[in-house]
Every structure is written in structure tokens, then in C-alpha cells.
Amino acid sequence: MIPPFSKGRLGGIFRIDVVSILKPLVMPGRLSSVLVLIGSGSIGVVIARRVGAGKHILLADLKKENADAAAAVLSDAGFEVSTATVDVSSREAVKGLAEPAATLGEVTGVIHAAGVSPSQASPAAILKVDLYGTALVLEEFGNIIAAGGSGVVIASQSGHRLGALTNEQNKLLAGTPADQLLSLPMLQPDQVKDSLHAYQLSKRGNVLRVMAEAVRWGKRGARINTISPGIIITPLAKDELSGPRGEGYRRMIELCPVGRAGTPDEVANVADLLMGPEGAFITGSDFLMDGGVTSSYFFGELAPS
């Protein structure tokens, strides 16, 4: 089912049916450049502000109210915005976002920033949203991304602290067709017993998946990379800091080489490079930016005893 879009311009946001939005946005002789943002959290919205000037931003979220709230901020700042609802763990829903997005104009940018954290969901839900959902986004938008386009997937430092996988496991996470991914033996409940392990596997899988998808995206003249942030102060991070693993998160902040948490704007600095012309030689890569937490985990005071 094609999700309803709403279109925001200066002065506010109003709901509009997808069929009626398509023609007004495409001027005669001019094709809009479309930036798709999946996930209306702080990191994704700040990246969209950094790279979305002059583009039509299609902002999609699981919850309509979240998408509308983020769209209002962007609209008030002068961006042209439409909103949509999407469940990234549904093939039908992701396809129902990608195909209409391509009718709005050339999809030249994709920011995938949707996901759930270890304190928010069960292992099964994390694998379905963070791992399978990302695979769906990469597959469906890899089918319609325009030449010269680029994308970023927000992964996590957690994927870098997962123990080494075998070459076979790496290949399975990277290349198994999305709809078969959750059937892999290594992802079954007897193998993935807690939410943190599921999250680490998902984020490692995101990095591997983007490496593999970069080959396919390259055949369309497009690029795709991941960013693996550390603790960035967002509402999601605050959930973690006040959750059952809060003490561990605070310890990471205190003992990492930088000695503080990061900001969404600092993630946007990296995304701006990766999605812009200065990053034209970068694809299939992962950028770890965690204030040195992972360094300290392996070689410093955060090392497990």
C-alpha cells in the first residue's frame, strides 16, 4: 500500500494524497532532486538540514506524529518537505516509499537513520528493524537511486565491539537476500539471546551490507556508506543513559579519550562529506566516530577485565 504523503512549505504543513502531490512538485522541464530521510530522530534531521538545501525532502517515519513534528521544523527553516509513514521491517512498506519517491523527481540522496536500541526492544525486534529493515532500504532504494546520488546509513560503535565473525558469517550477513536474512542459523533465538548482542550483530551487519551494496549502487553511478557514531546526545541516547545499561554508558563517556559525548551536528559533518562532491571517491566504507570509545575498549581503561 502506498503511504499518504503530506507536503510542507513555508507557513506550515498540510496533508495531501500521494496522487495529487506528484504533478505540482515537478515543474515543466524541471525535475526535482529528492532527498529521502528515513527516521525523524535528531541525527537524521540534522543531516537533512546540512545536505537538503534546494532539494525536496521526503521524510518518513513509523509514527506520523514524529514525521510531522520534524517536518514542521524543516519547513519553518525554509525546506520543502513531504512526509510519509513507513515500517522499515515491511518489504511492501519500503517499496511503497521508494517507488513514489522516484516519481517526485530524481532520488539523489538517502539518509537511513531509523532503528531501535537495546533498551527499547527485544532481540527479535532489533534484528527485524535494524538488520532486516536496513537490508530492505538498501535493496529498494538501490533500485531507484539516481546517477550521482549518494546515501548514508547510521550504524553504531557497537558493531565494532562485536567479536570477530568468520568469513562465511560475514558473507552471509552481507549478501543473503533480505527476505532470507532472518532465517540464518546464526540469528536464531538460541544463538542471539540478549538485546545487546542482537544490536551489535545488526550494526555489524549494516556495515557489511553497505560494503556489498556499494557494488550494486556503483553500477547506477551512486555511492553508499555507513557512519558508526558513539554516544550522541539524542532522545534515544537519553533512554540508554537512564536505562539498565546507563552506568556503562556514563563510564564510556568518562573514560573515552575525548572525554565527552558527541552531538548530532558532528555526525552531520561526516555525512556532509560522504554525501557531497568532496566524498566522490568514498563508497562502501564505514566511518567510526565515537570519541575513541572503541580504542579505549581494546587498548585502554574500558578494556574488559
N, C-alpha and C positions, 0 to 999 in steps of 0.2 A: 504494500500500500504506500502510495506517495504521501509523505507527511505534508501538512499545511505549512506554508511559509508565511511570515509576516515581514513587512518591509518598513524599515525605519529611515527617515530623512531628518533634516534639521527641523526641530519643532516637535518631534515625538515619534511614536511607533504606532502602527495600526495593523490589524490582522488583514491578510489578503490571501485569497486562494491561489494555489500554485499556477493554475491555468491562466489567471488574469495577470500574474506578475511577470510572465515571461516577455511579452511584447513591449511593455513600457520601458523595460530596462535596457533593451537593445536598440540603440538609435540607428536610423538608416545609414548604412555604410560604415557603421562603427560597432565593433564587437567588444563587449565589456571584458575586463580582466577580473577574474573571480578568485578570491581567497577564501578557502573553506577552513573554518575553525571548528573543531570537534572538541567540546568540553569548554564550559564557560567559567572555569576557575581563573584565579589570578594570573598564573603563568601564561596560559593561552591568550588571555585578553591583552596582557601587556605586550606579548609578541605581535599580536594582530595590530595593535596601535603602532608598533615600530615599523612593520613591513606592509601595512594595509592602505597607506595613503594612495588615493587615485584608483583604488580597486573597489569592487563590490564585495563586501564581506558577507558570506553566508555562515551564520553562527548556529551550530547545532548542539543540543544538549538533551539528556534523557528527560529532564524536567523543563517544561515550558516556562515556568516562572523564573528559573535560573537564566535561561536563554534571553528572555525578555528584559530582565534586570541588567544583564551585561550589555545587551544591545542598546538599552537606553543610555548607558554611559558612553558608548562609542558614538551613538547618534548625536548626543549633545556635544561631542568633541568634533563633529563635522564629518564623520564617516558615513557612508551609505551602507546600510545593514539590512539583511533579511534574516529571519530566524526560522528554525525548523526543529522538530523533535526527532531524536534518533536513539535507538537502543543499539549500541555497537556490537552487542553479542548476538544480533539477529542479522543473518545474511540479507533477508528481504528488506530490513530497515536500512542497512548501509547502502545497498544497491538503490533503494528508494531515495537516498540522499545524493548519491553520486550522479545518477543519470539526470535528474532535474538540474543539478548544479551545472552540468555541461551545457544545458540549454540556456542558462543565463549568460553565458559567454565562455571564453577560454579559461579553464581552470589552471591558473599559473602558480598557485600556492596551496599547500595543505599543511595545516598545523593539527596534529593529533595529540591532544592533551587530556583526554578522558581516561578515567580509571578509578580504581578503588584501592585503599591502603590496607595493611594488615589488621588495623584496629577497626576497620569498617565492615569487613566481610569474611565469610568462610573461605577455606581453601578452594572449594569448588567454584564459588562465585568469583574469586580473584582470577583463577585460571580462565574462566569463561569470558570475563570482561577484559582483563589486562593482556592476556596472551591470545586467546582466540579472537577477541574483538579487534586487537591491533592487526592481526593477520587479515581479517576481513577488510579493514580500512585500506591496508596496503594493496590487497588484490583488486578491490573495486575501484579505488582511485588511480591505481596503476593502469587501469584500462582507459581512463579518460584524461589523465594529466596532459597538458599541452606541451609542445616542444618549447624548451627554455624554462619550463616550470621546475619547481623545487618543493620539497616538503621536509618537515622535521617531526619526529616522534619523540615525545617526552618519556624517557625511560627512568632509571634511578640508579644512584650509587649502590643500592642493594644488590643489583645484578653483578657487580664487581666483587662482592664479598662472598658469593656462592663458590663453593669448591669447584675445582676443575671437573668438567664433564669429559666423557670420551669423545673421540672424533665422530663416532656413529651417533651419539646423542646430539652433538652439535648439528650434524647434518639433518637429523630428524626434526629438530626444533626450527631449523632454517628453511627446510624445503618441503616438509609434509604439507600436502594440500590442506587449506584451512579447515575444511569440513571434516577432515580425518584427524586433526591435531589432538583433540581432547581424548581420542581413543588410544593414544600412545601408551604402552605399558608403564613408562617412566612417570606418567602423570596421573596414575590411578590412586585412589584413596589409601591403599596400603603402602604407597611409595611417597606420597605427599600428605603428611599428617598434621601440619600446622600452617597457619596463615602466612607466617613469615617465609617459610620455605616456598610456599606457592607464589608469593610475591617475588622472591629472588629468582625463581625459575622463570616467571613470566617476564621479568625485566631482562634477564639474560637472553631469553628467547626473543624479545623485541629487538635487541642489538643484532643477534644472528639473523633474524628475519629481514631486517633492513639491509644487511650486507647482501643477502641473496636477492632481495627485491631490487636493489640498485642496478643489478644486471638487466632486469626486465625494464625498469624505468628508463635506463640508459638507451634502450632501443627506441624509445619515444623522444629522446633528446632531453630527458628530465633527470633530476637528481633527488636523492632522499638520504637523510642522515638521522642519527639519534643524538639527543643530549641526555646525559645521565646526571641530573642535579643531586646535590646532597640535601641537607636540611634547608629548605627555602621557606621563609615565613609566609605562610598562606593559611586559610582556614583549615585545610586538610592537615598541614603540619601541626597546627594548634591542637587538632584532635589527637594526633600522635603524642604530642608533648604532655597532654593531660590524660592519656590512656595508660594501659597497663605497661607499656614499654617507655613511658615518659622519662623515667630516671636514666635509662640507657641513652635516649636521645639527648638529654641535657648533658650527659657525660661526653658524648661525641662532640657537642658544640664546645665544651670547655677545653677538651684535650686535643682538638684538631690543630694543625699548625697555624691556621688563620685565626682561630680562637673566637669565631662568631658564626652565626647562621648567615645564609645568603638572602638576596632579595629577588623578586621576580624580574626586576629590571636588569639584573646581572645575567640572568638566563636569556633575556631578550637580546642582550649584547651579542651573545654567541649565535642565537638564532638569526639575527640580522646578517651576520657574516655568512652563515651557511646558506641562507635563502637568497642572498643578494649576489651581484656580479663579482664581488671580491672573493666569493667562495666557489667560483665556477669550476675549480679543479677538485672540489671536495665532494665525494659521494660514497655511500656505503660505509661511512665512518661513524664512530661513536666518540662523543666528547664528554669526558668525566669532569664535572666541576663541582667539587664537594668540600672545598676549603682544606683539602688534604686529609679528610677523614679516612679514606681508603689507605693512604700512605701510612697513617698512624696505626691503622688496623693491622697492617702487615709488618711494619718496621718500627712502631713507636709505642706509646703508652696505652693505646687502645687494643694492642695485640691480646688475643685470648690467652689466658694462663694455661 
